[in-house]
Amino acid sequence: MQANFGIWAKVSRRGFWMKSLAGLAGFALALVLLDQVFPPPIEKARSGSLIVTDVNGIPMRAFPTEEGRWRLRADVKRIDPLFLDALIAVEDERFRSHWGVDLPAVIRASGQAISRGRIVSGASTITMQTARLLEPRPRNLGSKAIEMLRAFQLERRLSKDEILELYLTLTPYGGNLEGIRAASWAYFGREPDRLTDEQIALLLALPQSPEVRRPDLKPENALAARSLLLDRLVALNLVPEERAKEAKALPLPGRNAFPGRAWHATELVRDAVYHDETTQERRHGMPLKDVRSTLDAGLQDALERLMAEEAEHLEDKVQLSVMVIEIETRAVRAMVGSADRERAGGWIDLTSAARSPGSTLKPFIYGLAFDDGQALPDTFIEDLPARFNTYRPENFDRSFRGQVRVKDALQHSLNVPAVLALERIGPERFASALGQSGVPLRIYGAATKDPGLALALGGIGMTVQDIGLLYAGLGDGGLMKPLNWTEAEVSRRGDAAGQRFMSESSAQEILEILKSAPTPSGRMPSSLTQGAPEIAFKTGTSYGFRDAWAAGVARGYAAVVWVGRADGAPRPGETGRKAALPVLFSVFDRVADKLAPDTSAEDRLVAVKEQAPKYAMARFSGDDDPPMILFPPENAVLMAKRADHPSPGYVLSGRGNGRLNWYVNGAPIDLDAAGAPVWVPGGPGFYRLSAVDESGRESRVSVRVQSFD
């Protein structure tokens, strides 16, 4: 009997443990299924702001979210390490070791709440706070339990650094600011990769009570909170007491505007990004990273200034637009949609507006004629009155020249020879070649949408971007490829085959003809000017003087200029040669000055990568730019030189409008015998240096001087 009972007990215990294990396994499986069915809403962060940078990484423009918020994706590699250490020490000291919930902190907080009858300290980890930012809920015990579950889910899916980045992307900083990068741009005007002690303290204090402590609206509260955080950093041995004391005495920052340059160009870059279905962040619902465009900030600023200067000499309602394309990569290096947004039509991107291209298509007609053997540059063609059914083209000056060579007809933009050439190759074939090259056919004002001989004289709607694509292809031996707006597009498309419009030999012959065309008034031929770019150009004037065009190729770049009114009203007497060609030559002057003309795109890319850190903090906004302080940079730490040093001071450098006047803490800085500003620090501490140009514009940097001891 006892033996039977022992056997039965063993069987019972085994069954109990098997049932228990089965129950635990079922519970675990249920948790896994619930985790999959109800994942944390990480996709909320997908609607982040976008920063478009130039090819060097210089910020060009930031775009808010659809809700009007500034939320920039954080990257721990681009955040001051001292800030990250301070954040973890203040908010969640065991962040690197727990699994989303800090059990010792929960036990401590619960005990304090029970013993004192109120909440004394919190137990929310950074991961739990991230969960709350993803799903805001009323602050109660039920919400806290959900936050704990969500914290476990986040820890399963993300690394510690990824959780930090998510937290620092969503953390509120007051108003419409979310995330450390948005706050750093708004209050310090730059990225948070290098922060001073008082900046770190302010960025730690703001999320705790973002609306109550806003430095732009509640400066007294902000100062008090910053001071308390500095004391906390001292207690945590993260900041020396002397430095904290100095930091407390510094003023609060004001609110800065986010980068807003290259208005129309950055819109097109953003559109290119959002329509790019290969972008990994779009597929996974994560916020978009900063987008490195193909734009060159220096050239962009130079052309924006040029367009504004040219517009000052025109009627109030006249606009200009321009585009520069690097032929080798098809990278758009600069694009100005309008000369001034305050002028009529200035908010419209006029590089995207379809207009009659006038005679700018004639080189491509002759290129196909060369390919077909219908003509050569020295072939004679008739420039006589002609009728093509009901169509009777005339030259611009209403005169005819009889027998002319093709190259002369193209250089002087004669109309009848171009129509004859188009009739020989066929308007349908020409229209098809345009469409296959990536230029859509826009035929207006005709009973049918079939292309006709009027194509030769601009009887089709085309944009600045279309003309730019064609002339970049002409400069590439007749090979047409799409334009690239981002460095990602350049890398992805690489050496992808294009669509051949004409043979390489025909393209070269066309370029040689265009190089010999008469230069604009006041310009010496490039062959007689040392170092001047040899431009192969063509002008165009639409019917009724509505559009003035000039397009050209020189030194590896294609450029297009359009001048006219946004409403399409005529401008009698304003031809492409008169209104647009001088601007095109000025554009190529800027291209030669700002871009390396004698190196390959690969060499330039290497140079860009080497220069990127140097110019990463540069900010450009056109004629209203304040001076640029080159040395010392913002937040530099300088070592105080010994009294017996041969040169005890620091030579300050910068550039701006005219001569710069320098000040330290408001006091002027003396010049040495050579006329250079030399600053001799009075001792260790924090200093604010200012540079003021002749127009009264000022730039400031904060630096710290340390003793050798």
N, C-alpha and C positions, 0 to 999 in steps of 0.2 A: 504493500500500500504506500509506504513512504517513498519507495523507488518510483512508483507511478506518479506520485505527487511531485517529486523532484523533476521528473521528465516534463510533466504538465507545466510547471513553473518556468522551466527553461524555455519551453515553447511560447509561453505567454509573454515572457520578457522579450524574446526575439520578435514576436509579433508587435509588441508595443514599440520597440525601437524602429522596426520597419515602417510601422504606421507613422511614427514621428518623423522619420526621415522623409517619407513620402509627403507628409504634410508640409515640411519645410521646403522640400523641392517644389511642391505645388505653389507655396507662397512666393518662393523666389521667382518661379516662372510667371506668376501673376504680376509680380513687380516689374519683371522685364517686359511683359506684354503691355502693362500700363505705361511704362516708360516709353515704349514705342508708339503707343496710341496717343499719348498725351506728352509729346516732347516739349521741352522749354521753347518759348517763342523767340529763338535767337534771330529769326528773320526780321524782327522789328528794326534791327540796326541797319537793314538794307537801305533805308531811305536817308542815308547819310549825305552830308554836303560833299561837294566835289571841288577840289582845287586843281586848276589847270596850270601847269608850269611850262616854261619854255624849254628848249632842248637842253639848256644848262641846269635845269632844276630851279630857276628863278620863278617864284610865284607870279602868275599873271592875273588870275581872277578866281575868286571863290564863289560858288553857287550855293544858296541856302536850300534847305529841303522844301518839299511841296507845302509844308506847314509854315514856312517862313523861319525855320530854326537854323542856327549854325551848329552843325554836328559833324565834326571832322574825325575821321578814323584815326585812332591812336596807334602808335607803333612804339613799343618799349625800347627799341633800338635808337629811337630819335627823341627820347625823353631823358632829361638830366638824371643820372643814376642816384644822386643825393635825394632828389625828390621821391623816387621810387622807394628808397630805403626809409625815408621819413614817413611816407604814406603807410607802409606796412607796419612800421613801429607805432604809429599813432592809431591806426584803424584796426589792425589785425596782426598782432605780433607773431602768431603761429600760422600765418597764411600758407607758408611753404610746406607745412607738415600735416595740416588737417585735411579731411576729405569733404570740405564744404561747411561743416558745422564744428565749432570749437567747443567740445563737450565740457572741459574745465571752465570755460567762460560761461557757459549756460548754467552749470551748477552754481558757480559763484554768484551770478546775477540773480538766479532764482532764490538762493539763500538770503541775499541782501534784501530782495523784495519782500520775502516772507517775514524776516525779522524786523524790518523797519516799516512795513505796511505801504511801501511805495517803491517805484522803480528808481534805483540808485545808479546803476550802470547797465549799459547794453551788452548784448552778447552777439550782435550781428557781425558776421564775418564779411570780408569783401565779396566773397562768392554769394552770400545771402543778400547783400545790398545790391549786387548785380541782378539777382533774381527779382528783387523788388523794383528795380529800374525797368526791367523787361515787362513786368506785370504789376503796375501800381495797384495796391489794395488798401482798404482801411487798416489802421494800425491796431491790431488786436491779436489775441492768442491764435485764433484760427489762421489768420494771415501769416503769423510767424511759423506755424507748422508747415504751411504750404511753401514758404520760403526755404525752409530746411530741406524739404523734398526736392524742390527745384535746384537747390545748391548741390545736392548729391548728383542730380542729373547733369548739371553743368560740369561738375568735376569728372564725370564719366566721359564727356564728349570733348572737353577742351583741356589744354595744358594750362599750367599756372600763368604763364605769360599771356596766353590767349584770353584767360579770364580777366587779367589785369587790363588788357587792351580793351576788352568789351566794357569793363567798368569805367575806364577812363575815356571811353567814347560817349557814354550815356550820362555821366555824372552831371547834374545841373549846376550851373555857375551863375544863375540869375538871369532874368529876362529871357531872351531867346538863345542863350548860350548853353550848349551841352558839350561836355568833354573838355579835357585839358588843352587840346590844341586850339579849339575855338576860344577858350578863355585867354590863352597866351597871346593869340593874334589880337583879340579885342583889347586887352589891357597892356600888352607889351609890344605889339606890332611885329611879332616874329614867332618862330617855332619854339617849343619848350625844351630844346636840346641843351641849352645852357641857361641856368636860372640862378639868380642871386638869392641870398638867404631870405630877404624880405619877400621876394617873389614866391619862393617855395612856401613860406608861411601863409601868404595870402591865398595861394591856390589850395592849400590844405584847409583853410578856414572857411572859404566860401561855400563848398558843398554842404557843410553842416547846417547852415541857415542862409541859403543863396539869396533870398530876397531881402532879408534883414541886414545883410552884410555887404551889399553891393557898393563898391568903392565910388561909383559914379553917382549913386543916389543916397547912400547912407555912409558917408565917409567916417563919421565918428565911430559907428559900429564896426566898420571895416578895420580901422586903426586899432581898436581895442581887441578885436578878435585876432588880428595879425600879431599883436604884442603877446597875447596869451599863447599862441602857437609857437612863437619864438622862444618863450620860456620853456615850453614843453620840449622843443628841440634841444635846448641846452641841457635839460634834465635827462634826456636820452643820449647825451654825449654825441650828438650829431652836429652841433654848431657850438663853437667856443662862446663863452659868455661875452667877451669883448666884441666879437663880431655881431652877436645878437643885439647888443646895446647900440652899436652903430646902425644896424638895420632898422631898429625902432625909430630912429630919428629921421629916416628918409621919407619923403612925401609919397602919397598914394599915386598910382598911375591914373591917367584919364582913359577915356574910351576911344579906341582907334577904329578907323574904317578898315574893312577887309579889302584885300587886293581886288582891284576892279579895272584892270587894263585890257587892251586889245578886245574891246567889247564884242564886236561882231565875230572876230576870228575865234574867240574862245567859245562862243555859242556854237559854231560849227564843229569845234573840237568835241564839245559835250555831246552834240548830236551823233558824231561819229562813234563815240564811246557807247552811248545808250543803244545804238543800232547794231553794235558789234556783238552778235550772239555767242562769240567764242570767249567772251570775257568770263573768267572763272567766277568772279564775285557775283555776277548776275545769276549764274546757274545755282550757286549755293546760298543765295540770299544774304550775303555779307555786304557790308558797306564798301563802296568803290574806293580804291586807293587813289592817291594823287595821280593825275594823268600827265605824263610827260608828252607835251605836244612837240611838233616839229618847228614851232615858231622860234625865232631868234629875238630875244628881248631888245637887244641893241638896235637891230635893223627895224624892228616893229616901231620902237619909239621914234627913230629917225624919220620913218615914213609918215607916222602920224603927225609929227611936227611939220614935215614938208607939205602934207596935204592941207593942214591948217593954214600955213603960210600962203600957199597958192590960192586958197579960198578967199583970203582977205582981199585979193585983187579982182575977184569976180562978183557978179551980182549976188544979192542976198539969197536967192533961191537956187543957186547953182551948187552942185555937189561934185565931189570927185571920189573915185574908188580905185584901188590899186591892189595888185597881187604879185608876189615874187615867188618863183618855184625853182628849187634846185633840180636840175635836169637829171642828174645821175640817180637820185633816189625818189624823185617826184615829191619831195617833201616841200610843203608850203612853209617858206621861211618868214614870210610877212604877209599880212592881209589887212587892208583898211577898208571897211565897208562904206564909210562916209567920212567926209572931211571934218564935220562937226555935228554932233547930235542936236545942237541948238538950232541949226539951220533947218529949213523945210525939208522933210524927208530924211533927216539925219538919223532917226531911229531905225530906218530900214537898212537892211544889209543889201547894198546896191551891187555887190559882186554876185548876188544870187538872183537879181532881177533880170528877166529876159528882155533884151533890146535888139534892135537891128544892128548887125555887126558892120554894116557898110562894106568897105572894100577889104576888110581884114582876112576874108576867105580866099582872095585871089591867089596867094602863093600856093594854096593847096589844090586849086583847080589846075594851075600850070604844072604842079608836081605830078598829077595823074596824067596830064598830057605828055609830059616827058617820058613817063613810064610806058605809055602806049605808042611812043614813036611819032605822035602827032606833031611834036614841036621840039625844038632845042633852044637854048638861050639866044642863039644868033639867027634863028629862023625868022623870016619876014612874015608878018601878018598884017592884014588890012585894018586900018583905022578909018573907016568910011561910013557914011550913013547906011544903016541896014535896018530891015524890018524882019522880025521873026513872028509870023502870023500877025497878031495885034500888038506885039511888043516891039517898041522902038527905043532902044537904049541910046543915051547921049553921054558924052563926056562932061565932066564937071564944069568945064569952061565953055561948053557948047560949041567947041571947034573940033576939027578932025585933022589928022596929021598924015593921012595916006598910008604908004607902006612904012612900017616900023618893025624893028626887031623885038622879039618877045621880051628880052630882058629890059629894053627901054619901056615897053608897054607896062611891065610890072613895076619898074622903078617909079614911073610917072602915073601909075594907077589909072591907065586908060580903060574905059568901060567896054567899048565895043569889042576890042580884042579879047577881053576876058569872057564876054558872052559867047563869042565865036568858039573859044577854047572849050567852054562848058558844053556847047552844043555838040562838039565833036566827041567828047568823052561821055556825054549823056548826063542830064541832071539827076536821073534816077540812080545811076551808079554813084554819083558824087554824094547824094543824100544818104545812100546806103553806107558808103565809106564813113561818113560822119557818124551815123548811128552805131556802126560796129566799133567805132573808136571810143564810144562812151558819151557822145554828145547827142542828147535827145532832139528830135525834130519838132520844132514849134513853128508851124506855118499859119500865119494869121492873114486876115483880109482877103482870102481867096475863096472862090466858089467851091473848090475842092481842096483836099489836103495833099494833093499830089505835088511833088516838087517841080518847079519850072525853072526857066532860064533866069528868072529874077534872083535866084540863089547867088548868082555871081556878084550881085550888087547889094546883098544884104537882105534879101527877101525871106528871111527866116529869123526867128527869135533865138538869141544866144546870150549867155551870161559871161561876165568876166571870168568866171571859173571855167566855162567851156573854152573860151579863147585861150586861157592859160594852159589848159590840157593840150590843146592842139599845138601851140607854139613850143611847149616843152617837148612834145613828140617830134616836131620839126627839128629841134635842136639835138634830138637823139636819133638822127638818121631816119626819120619818118616812122618811128615805132611809138605807138600810142599806148599809154598806161594810165590807170586811175591816179588821181592825186592822193597823197598821204597827209593826214592831219596829225597823226600821233606816231611816236617812235615805235609803238607796238605794231602799227600797220607797216612801217618800213621794214621791221625785222621779219614780220610774218610773210609779207609779199616777196621780200628779197629780190632774187633774180627771176621772178616769174615772167613768163613770156607775155609780151604785149600783142597788140593788134597792129599789123603793119598797114600804114596808110599809103605810103609811097616807098620806093626803093631808096636805099641809102645814098646812091649816087645822085638821084633826082633831088633829094633833100639837100645834099651838099651844094648842088648847083643853084637851088633856090636861095640858100643862105648867102652864097657869094653874090648873087644879084642884089639881094636886099642890103648887103653891107655897102654897096656902092651907091645907094640911093642918096639924094641930096640931104645933107644934114639940116637941122632947123636953124633959123636965123640966129646969128650970134655965136654959133658953135663951129669951131674949127674941125675939119675932118679928122677922124681918129688917127689916120695914117700920118698926119702932120703933128700930132700931139703926143708927147712922150708919156707912156703909162696909161693913156686913155683907153677905155674898153672899146673894142671894135664891135659896134652894134649892128646886127642884121634886123631891120625894123620894117614895119608896114603900118600905115595909118588907115583910118576909115572914118567916113562921115555918113550918117544915115540920112534917109530922105527927109527933107524939110529941116535940116540942121538940128535934129533932135538929139543925136548922140555923136560925140567926138571920141575916137579911139586911137590908141597907139599901142602896138605890141611888138616885142622884140626879143632877141636872143643874144647873149654876150657872156663869155667867160664861164660857161657852165650853168647859167641861170636864164630863165625866161621871165619876162615881166609884162604886165598888161595894165594900161591906164584907161579909165573911162571918165569923161567929163560931160555933164549934162544936168538936166533938172529931173528930180525924182518923179514929177507928174508928167514927164514926157513932152512938155511944151517946147516949141522950136526956139532956137537961138540963132537968128539969121546971121550968116557970115562966120560962124564959129565952126571951123573945120577941125578934123583930126590933126592935121599938120599944124594948125595955128594954136589950138587949145590943149591938145593932149601930148603931142610929140615933145615939146620942151620939157614937160613934166616927166616923160619917160626917160629922157636923158639924165635928168636930175635923180631919178630913181636909181639908175645904174651907177651914178656917182656914189650914192649911199651904199649900194651893194658892194662896190669895189672897196669902200672905206670900212664897212662893218664886217664883211665876210672875207675869209681867206680865198683869194681868187686863183692862186696857183697851186693848190693842194687838192687831193682827192677827198671825197666825202668820208672815207675811212680815216684819213689823217685828221680831218676836222673833228670827227667823232672822238678820237683819242684826245685831241686838244680840249674838247668840251669837257670830257670826264676829268681831265687834270685840273681844269679851271673851276669846275662846279663848286667845290667847297669855298673857293675864294669869293665867289659872287652869290653864294646861296642866300645871303641876307640882303642883297641889293634890292631896292624897290624903285620902280620907275613909274611916273605918271604923266610924262609930257613936259610941257613948258613950265608947269607949276611945281616942278620937282624942287625940294629943298636940296641944299648941298649934300654931297656924299662924303662922309668921314671915312677915310681909308685906314688911318692909324691915329689913335688906337681904336680897335673894334669895340663894340658894345660888350660890357662885362669883362673886359680884359683885366688880368691881374699883373701888375707891373712891379718889379723889384726896385725899391728906392736905391739909387746909386750913392756910393760913398762920397763924402765931401772932397776927397782927394782924387776922385775919378777925373780923367781928362775932359770928359763931357758929362757933367752931372745932370743935364736935362734931356728931355725927349723931344725930337723934332716931330711936330704934328703935320699930317698931310691929308688932303682932301681935294675934291674938285666940285665946282659949281659955277654959277653965273658970275664971272669976273673974279676979282680978288676976294679972298675970304678973310674975315676978321674972327679971331679966336678968343674965347673966354673960358675961364675956369671958375666955377661957382659964382659966375656973374662978373668976375674981375678980368679985364683985358690981359692978354698974354703978349709979352714984348717980343720983338723981332731981333734976330741976331744980325751980325754985320752983313751977312749975305741976303738978308730980307726974309729969312725963314722963321716961322713961329716956333719958339723953343720954350717948353714948359718944364720948370724945375719944381717938382712936388715939394710942399712944405713939410712933408712927413707921412708916415703911414696913415691910411684911412681911405674913405670913399670920396670920390670927386665926380663932379658933373662937368664935362667939357662940351662947349658949344661952338659951332661954326656958323657964321652969318654971312650970306653973300651980299652983293651990291643991291639986290632987290629987297633986302630985309628978310629973306627966308632963312629959317634956322633949322639946324639938325643938332641933336644932342646924343651923347653916349655917357654911360656911367662906367667908371673904372675903379679899381681898387689898387692901392699902392701898399705893398708889404715891405717890411724891413728885412735886411739880410739876417738879422739876429733871430 
